[in-house]
């Protein structure tokens, strides 16, 4: 009988550990979802700021359709002079500049 009680006690301990690990998995999954939502919100915020900057610089661009706007941006960013400016901005960014 003592062996059976010992086995039942071990079973209870094992079940408790399983429950603890399941809780830990749930906590980690919740944390992952939270971090993903946070990253999505940050990306959306960044995109809105970028769009707002374009809108404030070129009021006319606001009246373009999405397709027209994307076409315009593709043509602008394909210009060699713009590529040089983007490269310079990236180098400044990577060097720790804030321009």
C-alpha angles and dihedrals in degrees: 000000000000091000091053092051091048090051091049090050090051089049091053091050091049092049090050090052091049090052091048091051091047089052090049091050090051091049091051092047090051090049091050091052090048093051092046091051090048091051090048091051091048091050091049091049091050092049092049090051091050092048090047091052092052091046093051092048097045115027089178092062088064091071094055122102118244092259092048091047094050090047090051092049091049091052093045095049091046091062111106092226091054091047089054091050092049091049091050091049091050092049090050090048093049090048089056098259120146100214 
